[in-house]
Amino acid sequence: MFEVTRGAAKQIRKTAGDGDMEELALRVSANREPDGSIIYRMGFDEFAEGDTVVSTRGVDVLLRTNDKSLLQGATLDFVEIEPGQMQFIFMNPNDPSFVPPTE
């Protein structure tokens, strides 16, 4: 369904601890833009009726029903974009702008 890498899980837990939000899950949402690309949002939140909870690498991720199909097969990672610049990225086969990494 939806996965979180080890690096992303570590950063999510650190951010939750720094913000005193350990009791909350990470909500991830996705919206398709008119050009077909996908915009992602995430933040700590409480479970709401109708949410799907995905537990991955010790992190509970909340997905709304409308977001599940856009996030099916996606992976959240935390990577160094440029030296010293770390960022969350979504690797999502449902996003036309996604380019799979080459081996």
Buried (B, 14 or more C-beta within 10 A) or exposed (E): EBBBBEBBBBBBBEBBEEEEBEEBBBBBBBEBEEEEEBEBEBEBBEEEEEBBEBEBBEBBBBBBEEBBEBBEEBBBBBEEEEEEEEEBBBBBEBBEEBEEEEE
